Amino acid sequence: MKKPQATLATLCLSALFSAAQAEPYLFKQLSKYPEYSGAAGDNKFSLYGSVDAGLNLTQTEHAASLKKEQSGGAYTSKFGIYGREDLGSGLRAEFNLEAGLQTDTGTANASQFWDRAAWVGLKSRDYGTLRLGNQLGVSLPLFVDPFGVVSTNSMTYWLASAIVQKSAVTPGLSATSPVGTNSDLGNGASQVTTRVPRAISYTSPRVAGVDLKLLYAPGANTASYNRTYNKGVVTTLIHGPWYGAASYNQVFGVDTSTMSAVRTDVSGLAGIYDAGDLVLSAAVNRSQLKTATGGRADVYSLGMILPQERHIWRLSLVYRDTRGVRSNVTKQEVESSALGWMAGYDYEFSRSVGLYARAGVLRNFGASTVVLNNATLPLLPASSNAQPGIEARTASLGMFVHF
């Protein structure tokens, strides 16, 4: 039984897996991060991060192979600072700053340095948690995907986020801006981002295994069409080795033909079973552009992690199907779907150092133009539109170090 001074996060996570005979795999992964480790009364200031580098080969049908050194093939390379101070009576102050890095070049991931986290908050044992700033959103938890929705070797990232290239069914994309999220659903369609800037969130205490998180984020220009950027809710249920989550978000983009705000509703449902030596997951996500002619995308995913001491095996299967995707010219609905799988193997020298291998295939069907690992799809003759129905294959070998 855990001691009374164990962290609230540790208590919640241990409750999730109390019925499992083996130590839960996901719990071990989360406990590497300072936010989820240590005693509740501890004052803490921690530097942490990951350095991940590898080699990647992506072959796209009818196009030249893309060979590169890749950052973040298994874990996003990052540097973070986490701190907390006990204020007494079950209340503590927290903050987190985290920046993504490109290991291959040494550059920052984005123009804003603290792109992955920049928040401050109060956490109460009795009343819940309030946070302000750039923080994780309220979509399904990242660990539902065996590959952690990393923006390289994760089919969930490319298919659930729907990273599509300009084509005959993407009215909001242009030759100068040829890639977007859910752009085949209509002009202005968007997607929930993993991290949400300018966000205000509240997470309730966990009662009978259930908690609730609410989030609101205004737009960058509150006097214009994008007065709201994201608002949503996610609830999670913990019962023994079982974990469930349901989420609903409204995200707002811009219809470039009218320069008006348009809304995309994104909902999700997921379940996980973690017995320590086996992790199984399943999820479904739906994105619906809320306009008269807006399309809909449903994404179904299955995942498995098989930890065997130093050897970790991973597998995921993801399918994206659409309704209401329309030709830019005829305005008639066309068939568009995509299927992908990713397999992975990790060898862990220690808790913080390991090698990894990844291999996957993504197949577009009909008018679909989802890309994989940032490899540009070939273009139609005398056109800036991507060829539809293209298959892409990827393979990576790399190394990671956590600190």
C-alpha positions as CSV (number, residue, x, y, z in Angstrom):
1,M,0.0,0.0,0.0
2,K,1.3,3.5,-0.9
3,K,2.4,5.8,1.9
4,P,0.1,8.8,2.7
5,Q,2.7,11.2,1.4
6,A,2.7,9.7,-2.1
7,T,1.8,12.2,-4.8
8,L,-1.8,12.6,-5.9
9,A,-0.8,11.7,-9.4
10,T,0.9,8.5,-8.1
11,L,-2.1,7.6,-6.1
12,C,-4.4,8.0,-9.1
13,L,-2.1,6.0,-11.4
14,S,-1.5,3.2,-8.9
15,A,-5.3,2.9,-8.4
16,L,-5.6,2.4,-12.2
17,F,-3.5,-0.7,-12.0
18,S,-4.1,-2.0,-8.5
19,A,-5.8,-5.2,-9.8
20,A,-2.9,-6.0,-12.2
21,Q,-0.4,-8.7,-11.0
22,A,2.6,-7.1,-12.7
23,E,3.7,-3.5,-12.3
24,P,1.9,-1.5,-15.0
25,Y,4.0,-0.6,-18.0
26,L,2.4,2.8,-18.6
27,F,2.8,3.7,-14.9
28,K,6.5,3.1,-15.1
29,Q,6.8,5.3,-18.2
30,L,4.9,8.2,-16.6
31,S,6.9,8.0,-13.4
32,K,10.1,9.0,-15.4
33,Y,8.7,12.5,-15.5
34,P,9.2,14.8,-12.4
35,E,5.5,15.8,-12.3
36,Y,4.6,12.2,-11.5
37,S,7.4,11.3,-9.1
38,G,8.3,12.2,-5.5
39,A,6.2,12.8,-2.4
40,A,3.3,15.2,-2.4
41,G,4.9,17.4,0.3
42,D,8.2,17.7,-1.6
43,N,9.4,21.1,-2.8
44,K,11.0,20.2,-6.2
45,F,12.9,21.9,-9.0
46,S,13.9,19.5,-11.7
47,L,15.6,19.6,-15.1
48,Y,14.6,16.8,-17.4
49,G,14.4,15.9,-21.1
50,S,15.1,13.5,-23.9
51,V,17.7,13.3,-26.7
52,D,16.6,11.1,-29.6
53,A,18.4,10.8,-32.9
54,G,18.3,8.2,-35.7
55,L,18.3,7.4,-39.4
56,N,15.1,7.4,-41.4
57,L,14.2,6.2,-44.9
58,T,10.8,7.0,-46.3
59,Q,9.8,5.7,-49.8
60,T,6.8,7.2,-51.5
61,E,5.2,5.6,-54.5
62,H,6.2,7.4,-57.8
63,A,8.7,9.6,-56.0
64,A,12.4,9.6,-54.9
65,S,13.2,8.1,-51.6
66,L,13.8,10.5,-48.7
67,K,16.8,9.6,-46.6
68,K,17.7,11.7,-43.5
69,E,18.9,11.9,-40.0
70,Q,15.8,12.2,-37.9
71,S,15.2,13.7,-34.5
72,G,12.5,12.3,-32.3
73,G,11.9,8.9,-33.9
74,A,10.8,7.3,-30.7
75,Y,10.6,10.2,-28.2
76,T,10.4,13.9,-29.0
77,S,13.8,15.5,-28.2
78,K,13.1,18.1,-25.5
79,F,14.4,20.1,-22.5
80,G,12.2,20.9,-19.6
81,I,12.0,22.5,-16.2
82,Y,9.4,21.5,-13.6
83,G,8.9,22.9,-10.2
84,R,6.5,22.7,-7.3
85,E,6.2,24.1,-3.8
86,D,4.1,22.8,-1.0
87,L,1.8,25.6,0.4
88,G,0.3,23.5,3.2
89,S,-3.3,22.1,3.7
90,G,-3.1,19.9,0.6
91,L,-2.3,22.9,-1.7
92,R,0.8,23.3,-3.9
93,A,2.0,25.6,-6.6
94,E,3.5,24.2,-9.8
95,F,5.1,25.3,-13.1
96,N,6.4,23.7,-16.2
97,L,8.5,25.0,-19.1
98,E,9.4,22.6,-21.9
99,A,11.0,23.2,-25.3
100,G,11.2,20.8,-28.2
101,L,14.6,20.4,-30.0
102,Q,15.8,19.1,-33.3
103,T,18.7,16.8,-32.4
104,D,20.0,16.5,-36.0
105,T,20.5,20.3,-36.3
106,G,20.4,21.6,-32.7
107,T,17.7,24.1,-33.5
108,A,14.4,24.7,-31.6
109,N,11.3,23.0,-32.9
110,A,9.4,26.3,-33.3
111,S,9.7,30.0,-33.3
112,Q,8.4,30.2,-29.7
113,F,11.1,28.5,-27.5
114,W,8.8,27.0,-24.8
115,D,6.6,25.4,-27.5
116,R,5.7,22.2,-25.5
117,A,4.8,23.7,-22.1
118,A,4.8,27.1,-20.4
119,W,2.2,27.0,-17.6
120,V,1.7,27.9,-14.0
121,G,-0.9,26.4,-11.7
122,L,-2.3,25.5,-8.3
123,K,-3.1,21.9,-7.3
124,S,-5.4,21.2,-4.4
125,R,-6.0,17.7,-2.9
126,D,-9.6,18.6,-2.2
127,Y,-10.6,21.0,-5.0
128,G,-8.6,20.0,-8.1
129,T,-6.1,21.7,-10.3
130,L,-6.1,25.0,-12.1
131,R,-3.5,25.8,-14.8
132,L,-2.8,28.8,-17.0
133,G,-0.6,28.9,-20.2
134,N,0.6,26.6,-23.0
135,Q,-0.3,23.1,-21.9
136,L,-1.6,19.7,-22.9
137,G,-5.1,19.9,-24.4
138,V,-8.1,17.8,-23.6
139,S,-8.1,15.2,-26.4
140,L,-7.5,11.5,-25.7
141,P,-4.3,10.9,-23.7
142,L,-1.2,10.4,-25.8
143,F,-0.4,7.0,-24.3
144,V,-3.5,5.5,-26.0
145,D,-1.1,5.3,-29.0
146,P,1.7,2.7,-28.5
147,F,4.0,5.2,-30.1
148,G,2.9,8.2,-28.0
149,V,1.7,10.3,-31.0
150,V,5.2,11.3,-31.7
151,S,5.3,13.5,-34.8
152,T,7.5,11.1,-36.8
153,N,6.9,7.3,-36.5
154,S,3.3,7.3,-35.3
155,M,0.4,6.4,-37.6
156,T,-2.0,8.0,-35.1
157,Y,-0.2,11.3,-35.6
158,W,-0.4,11.2,-39.4
159,L,-3.9,9.7,-39.7
160,A,-5.8,10.9,-36.7
161,S,-4.4,14.5,-37.1
162,A,-5.0,14.0,-40.9
163,I,-1.9,15.7,-42.2
164,V,-3.0,16.0,-45.8
165,Q,-1.3,17.5,-48.9
166,K,-2.9,19.9,-51.3
167,S,-5.1,18.1,-53.8
168,A,-8.3,18.3,-55.8
169,V,-10.3,18.0,-52.5
170,T,-8.5,20.5,-50.3
171,P,-10.1,24.0,-50.9
172,G,-8.2,25.7,-48.1
173,L,-4.7,24.8,-49.2
174,S,-2.5,26.5,-51.7
175,A,0.8,26.0,-53.5
176,T,2.5,28.3,-50.9
177,S,0.7,26.4,-48.0
178,P,0.4,22.9,-49.3
179,V,-0.2,20.9,-46.1
180,G,-2.9,21.1,-43.5
181,T,-4.8,19.1,-40.9
182,N,-8.2,17.7,-41.9
183,S,-8.1,20.0,-44.9
184,D,-10.0,17.6,-47.1
185,L,-13.1,18.1,-44.9
186,G,-13.6,21.7,-46.2
187,N,-12.1,25.2,-46.1
188,G,-11.2,26.1,-42.6
189,A,-11.3,22.6,-41.2
190,S,-8.8,22.1,-38.3
191,Q,-7.7,19.7,-35.6
192,V,-7.1,19.6,-31.9
193,T,-3.5,20.4,-31.2
194,T,-1.6,18.3,-28.7
195,R,-0.6,21.5,-26.8
196,V,-2.9,24.5,-26.6
197,P,-1.5,28.0,-26.2
198,R,-3.2,30.7,-24.0
199,A,-5.2,27.9,-22.3
200,I,-7.1,27.9,-19.0
201,S,-7.8,24.5,-17.6
202,Y,-9.4,23.0,-14.5
203,T,-9.1,19.3,-13.5
204,S,-11.4,17.9,-10.8
205,P,-10.2,15.6,-8.0
206,R,-10.7,11.9,-8.9
207,V,-13.8,10.5,-7.3
208,A,-14.8,6.8,-7.5
209,G,-12.1,6.5,-10.3
210,V,-13.5,9.4,-12.4
211,D,-12.1,12.8,-13.1
212,L,-13.0,15.7,-15.5
213,K,-10.8,18.3,-17.2
214,L,-12.2,21.4,-18.8
215,L,-10.2,23.7,-21.1
216,Y,-10.8,27.1,-22.8
217,A,-8.3,28.9,-25.0
218,P,-9.0,32.3,-26.7
219,G,-7.7,33.1,-30.2
220,A,-4.6,35.1,-30.8
221,N,-6.7,38.1,-32.0
222,T,-9.8,38.3,-29.9
223,A,-11.2,41.3,-31.9
224,S,-11.4,39.2,-35.1
225,Y,-12.9,36.0,-36.4
226,N,-10.8,33.8,-34.2
227,R,-12.1,34.9,-30.8
228,T,-11.9,31.3,-29.6
229,Y,-9.1,28.8,-30.5
230,N,-10.2,25.7,-28.6
231,K,-12.7,24.7,-25.9
232,G,-13.2,21.1,-24.7
233,V,-13.6,18.5,-22.0
234,V,-12.1,15.1,-21.3
235,T,-13.1,12.6,-18.7
236,T,-11.2,9.5,-17.6
237,L,-12.2,6.4,-15.7
238,I,-9.8,4.2,-13.7
239,H,-10.7,0.7,-12.6
240,G,-8.0,-1.8,-11.9
241,P,-6.0,-2.5,-15.0
242,W,-8.6,-0.8,-17.1
243,Y,-8.5,2.9,-18.3
244,G,-11.2,4.7,-20.2
245,A,-11.3,8.2,-21.7
246,A,-13.9,10.2,-23.6
247,S,-13.2,13.7,-25.0
248,Y,-15.0,16.5,-26.9
249,N,-13.5,19.6,-28.4
250,Q,-14.5,22.5,-30.5
251,V,-11.6,24.0,-32.5
252,F,-11.8,27.0,-34.8
253,G,-10.1,27.7,-38.1
254,V,-10.5,30.3,-40.9
255,D,-12.3,29.8,-44.1
256,T,-9.9,31.6,-46.5
257,S,-12.6,32.3,-49.1
258,T,-14.7,34.4,-46.6
259,M,-12.1,35.1,-43.9
260,S,-14.7,33.9,-41.3
261,A,-14.3,31.5,-38.4
262,V,-15.5,27.9,-38.9
263,R,-15.8,25.2,-36.3
264,T,-14.6,21.7,-36.3
265,D,-16.0,19.3,-33.6
266,V,-13.6,16.6,-32.6
267,S,-14.7,13.8,-30.3
268,G,-12.9,10.6,-29.1
269,L,-13.4,7.5,-27.1
270,A,-10.6,5.1,-25.9
271,G,-9.9,2.2,-23.7
272,I,-6.7,0.6,-22.4
273,Y,-5.9,-2.6,-20.6
274,D,-2.5,-2.7,-18.9
275,A,-1.4,-5.9,-17.2
276,G,2.2,-4.9,-17.0
277,D,3.5,-7.5,-19.4
278,L,0.8,-6.6,-22.0
279,V,-0.9,-3.4,-23.0
280,L,-3.9,-3.3,-25.3
281,S,-5.6,-0.2,-26.6
282,A,-8.4,0.8,-28.8
283,A,-9.8,4.2,-29.8
284,V,-12.1,6.0,-32.2
285,N,-12.0,9.7,-33.1
286,R,-14.5,11.7,-35.2
287,S,-13.8,15.1,-36.8
288,Q,-16.8,17.0,-38.2
289,L,-16.6,20.4,-40.0
290,K,-19.7,22.3,-38.9
291,T,-20.6,23.9,-42.2
292,A,-23.4,23.1,-44.6
293,T,-21.1,21.1,-46.9
294,G,-18.5,20.2,-44.3
295,G,-17.0,16.6,-44.3
296,R,-16.5,14.1,-41.6
297,A,-13.6,11.8,-40.8
298,D,-13.7,8.8,-38.5
299,V,-10.4,7.3,-37.3
300,Y,-10.2,3.8,-35.7
301,S,-7.1,2.6,-34.0
302,L,-5.8,-0.6,-32.3
303,G,-2.6,-0.8,-30.4
304,M,-0.4,-3.3,-28.5
305,I,2.7,-3.0,-26.3
306,L,4.5,-6.2,-25.3
307,P,7.2,-5.4,-22.6
308,Q,9.6,-8.3,-22.0
309,E,12.3,-7.0,-19.6
310,R,14.7,-5.1,-21.8
311,H,12.7,-5.8,-25.0
312,I,9.7,-3.7,-25.9
313,W,7.5,-4.6,-28.9
314,R,4.9,-2.2,-30.3
315,L,2.3,-2.4,-32.9
316,S,-0.5,-0.1,-34.1
317,L,-3.2,-0.3,-36.9
318,V,-5.0,2.9,-37.8
319,Y,-7.8,3.4,-40.4
320,R,-9.3,6.8,-41.5
321,D,-12.6,6.9,-43.3
322,T,-14.4,10.0,-44.5
323,R,-17.8,11.2,-45.5
324,G,-18.6,14.5,-47.4
325,V,-15.1,15.0,-49.0
326,R,-15.9,16.9,-52.2
327,S,-14.1,17.8,-55.4
328,N,-13.0,21.4,-55.6
329,V,-14.4,21.5,-59.2
330,T,-17.6,19.5,-59.3
331,K,-18.5,19.8,-55.6
332,Q,-19.5,16.2,-55.8
333,E,-18.7,13.8,-52.9
334,V,-15.7,11.4,-53.6
335,E,-14.4,8.4,-51.8
336,S,-11.4,9.0,-49.6
337,S,-9.8,6.8,-46.9
338,A,-6.4,5.7,-45.7
339,L,-5.0,2.7,-43.7
340,G,-1.7,2.5,-41.9
341,W,0.3,0.3,-39.6
342,M,3.5,0.8,-37.6
343,A,5.6,-1.8,-35.9
344,G,8.4,-1.0,-33.4
345,Y,11.0,-2.6,-31.2
346,D,13.0,-1.0,-28.3
347,Y,16.0,-2.4,-26.5
348,E,16.5,-0.7,-23.2
349,F,20.0,-0.7,-21.8
350,S,18.7,1.0,-18.7
351,R,15.7,3.0,-17.5
352,S,16.9,6.0,-19.4
353,V,18.9,4.7,-22.4
354,G,17.8,2.6,-25.4
355,L,17.9,1.7,-29.0
356,Y,14.8,1.5,-31.3
357,A,13.6,0.3,-34.7
358,R,10.4,1.4,-36.5
359,A,8.8,0.3,-39.7
360,G,5.4,1.3,-41.2
361,V,3.2,1.6,-44.3
362,L,0.5,4.1,-45.0
363,R,-1.8,3.5,-48.0
364,N,-4.1,6.2,-49.4
365,F,-7.3,5.2,-51.2
366,G,-9.5,7.2,-53.5
367,A,-8.9,10.9,-53.2
368,S,-6.9,10.7,-50.0
369,T,-3.5,12.5,-49.8
370,V,-2.3,11.9,-46.2
371,V,1.5,12.2,-45.9
372,L,3.9,10.1,-43.8
373,N,7.1,11.4,-42.1
374,N,7.0,14.7,-44.0
375,A,7.7,13.0,-47.3
376,T,6.1,15.1,-50.0
377,L,3.7,13.2,-52.3
378,P,4.3,13.3,-56.0
379,L,2.3,15.9,-58.0
380,L,-0.1,15.4,-60.9
381,P,1.3,16.4,-64.3
382,A,1.3,20.2,-64.8
383,S,-0.4,20.7,-61.4
384,S,0.4,21.7,-57.8
385,N,-2.0,19.0,-56.6
386,A,-0.7,15.8,-55.1
387,Q,-1.5,12.4,-56.7
388,P,-4.2,10.6,-54.7
389,G,-4.1,7.0,-53.6
390,I,-0.3,7.0,-53.0
391,E,1.4,4.4,-50.7
392,A,4.3,5.4,-48.4
393,R,6.7,3.2,-46.5
394,T,9.1,4.2,-43.7
395,A,11.8,2.7,-41.6
396,S,13.9,4.2,-38.8
397,L,16.8,3.1,-36.5
398,G,17.8,5.3,-33.6
399,M,18.8,5.8,-30.0
400,F,17.3,7.8,-27.1
401,V,18.6,9.0,-23.7
402,H,16.3,10.4,-21.0
403,F,17.6,12.6,-18.2
